Amino acid sequence: MGRRARSRRLQQQQQRQRPEGAADGAAGGGKGNGAGWEGGYPEIVKENKLFERFYQELKIVPEGEWDQFMEALREPLPATLRITGYKSHAKEILHCLKNKYFKELEDLEVDGQKVEVPQPLSWYPEELAWHTNLSRKILRKSPQLEKFHQFLVSETESGNISRQEAVSMVPPLLLNAQPHHKVPCAPPGIVRGLLSEALPPFGFVIANDVDNKRCYLLVHQAKRLSSPCIMVVNHDAASIPRLSIEVNGRKEVLFYDRILCDVPCSGDGTMRKNIDVWRKWTPLHSLQLHGLQLRIATRGAEQLVEGGRMVYSTCSLNPIEDEAVIASLLEKSEGALELADVSCELPGLKWMPGLRHWKVMTKDGHWFAEWDEVPHSRHTQIRPTMFPPKDPEKLQAMHLERCLRILPHHQNTGGFFVAVLVKKSSMPWNKRAPKVNLQGVATEPRAPVHPSPAGPSELDSKPVPGMGAAETTETSEGLESNGNKKDGVCGPPPSKKMKLFGFKEDPFVFIPEDDPLFPPIQKFYALDPSFPRTNLLTRTTEGKKRQLYMVSKELRNVLLNNSERMKVINTGIKVWCRNNGGEEFDCAFRLAQEGIYTLYPFINSRIITVPLEDVKILLTQENPFFRKLSNETYGQAKDMAKGSVVLKYEPDPAKPDTLQCPIVLCGWRGKASIRTFVPKNERLHYLRMMGLEVLAEKKKEDTDLTNEGAAGSAPPEDEGSAEQEQAAEPAASPDASTGSSPAGAAPPR
């Protein structure tokens, strides 16, 4: 039995031996006041004397503000939400929030407490982020807030809003990602924020996490974004493999235009939501994490393109995890990296400049001001990189004051630290002359490849500490992996090259150009000749291909050239699903709503343009007969063969009070009716944007209508398609129209 298991068992035995009620008293407060934990656990007292002594000594809080700082840490974190999605769509959701849901909160009291109408975050652009004093408990249990709560849950699940901590919204903004950039990052909130700021039509985002389970959370979040430009991988960020891509027929090292290093940290900036930190906090955590944080930041800097930007962030206020890491990275870069001045990039955001001087504290409260003071017995715990540089000129040149430390009491947020680094030249240990390509042939530096501002290729002349040789040079074994590229099979890495943890992933198999599966699809939907058919893939090497996915051209390049180097958890979006017996409809595959906005621009057939009233009918009734739809819709559908169709709504500029954004839905033309294949939350979203409030329960008469229209309309069942299960749920029943304000749906891209 391990030490932690023994400790837990001992605590459980002591708990059982205590007299009744002793647990509450031991913690200085019971659950009688409603503030304790459920299940009989004692309330955590929000005090930690060592924490207070540590930060008072470091003077991270301005003079005279210590009491406000501690008071803010003891208060619950306010609820914040961010409107995501494409810019035009986000503005329509904002219009709906401000003119309907927020207005209903005015002069509202819940349990004797006046509800604060959500206010925009002053520093977030275009009023796309808001905060309120409503807690999750009040939102869930208050009947007066039921509609607002349903809206939040449904729109969050659809990916249109994100309930995210305010300070977590800062890094994607400071990253300043552009559409063509190649960006690796990690946390789910960061991925959502990054793609809402700049959905990359030509670049891509690689989301990485060392925790296999958290990778699947990343997959869940990425699916909400419906983008072919996202890849989720599972690696230790401190030794993430160096990837290669093919450029003009030759393999070159892949460098990233933007990198977001949100490193593991002690998390003392999260005390307002993670109250367990109060009793567990110790300076030892920072000492243990410092080395890992520095390795991750160093690895990120190595893979950054010259001229690129890297954002380093933690939810810790401790300079050992913050300024010490940045100072050490700047020192070892020898001028290759520079701290960017971002003080004017987020006007309205309050922050404190980075520290230039700090000390190191041990877990028993002993201070060290310099490395020379540390006894030899503590050298395994305390390292020289944890102290500020001794040379005043070198310290001055680093401009550590350009770092941003966000304190909780300044704008009612959590605590956070951000530093933005710009790469001026190759890292010192990456420089070699002459430079060589991956085949080992000497080459001259080439011009940057458009659209990425990549500079000359960097290849390590010697292994970097903490990096394997396989990451620095291309082996002959790696060159032989081109065989995978020929047949389009990108499988998981062999066990000899990488130990796999978690679930074993299916391979990614690109559809060959001569695959007989594709011509019937191309003919049935009259796909444009420009359709990138080589970007289609499946997740199986044997049997029927059940789902077809699509990735961007750039991600296809990455997959084909690095399948043995990295563990890919997920990538691409589903664009077609197989139907059992679908050949009788001239095409074995129907369209998938998940990828319709990516696919629609290439489709020239099977398109039915429907008016707004028909959209409402199609979204609220499962299988409406043709006679319930307009003559305009019936006229287009009557001569169309049975099978999958595109249902397109085009806004009428002459009617500004109606929906002014286009909608594209996947449908099925049956014998005498049409149905939509749209997930429940997406249905509710479109109805809300059209001014319809959706009831929580379905009325009986709508069930009767559904049963009436069911015969002969539904397509054959998909094999393993979760989307059909969602689409087949009873259609929502709308109230009378609650307004005709213009609203929007995700635009085609």
Secondary structure, DSSP 4 states (H G I P E B T S, - for coil): --HHHHHHHHHHHHHHHSPTTHHHHHTT--STTS-S-TTSPPPPP---HHHHHHHHHHT-SPTT-HHHHHHHHHSPPPEEEEE-S-HHHHHHHHHHIIIIIHHHTTT-EETTEEPPPPEE-TTSGGG-EEEES--HHHHHH-GGGHHHHHHHHHHHHHTSEE---GGGGHHHHHHT--TT-EEEE--HHHHHHHHHH---SSSEEEEE-SSHHHHHHHHHHHHHHT-TTEEEE---GGGPPPPEEEETTEEEE--EEEEEEE-----GGGTTT-TTHHHH--THHHHHHHHHHHHHHHHHHHTEEEEEEEEEEES---TTTTHHHHHHHHHHHTTSEEE---TTTSTT---EEPPS---EE-TTS-EESSGGGS-GGGTTTS-GGGS--S-HHHHHHHTGGGSEEE-HHHHT---EEEEEEEE-S--GGG--SS-B-TTS-B-PPPPPPTTS---S----SSPPTT--HHHHS--HHHHHTHHHHHHTEE-PPPTTT----SSPPPPEEEPPTT-TTHHHHHHHHT--TT--GGGEEES-SSS---EEEE--HHHHHHHHHHTTT--EEEESEEEEEEBTTGGGGT-SEEE-GGGHHHHGGG--SSEEE--HHHHHHHHHSSS-BGGGS-HHHHHHHTTSPSEEEEEEE---TT-TTS--S-EEEEEEE-SSBEEE---HHHHHHHHHHTT-PBPSS--HHHHHHHHHT-TTTSPPPBSS-HHHHHHTSPPP-B-S---------PPP-
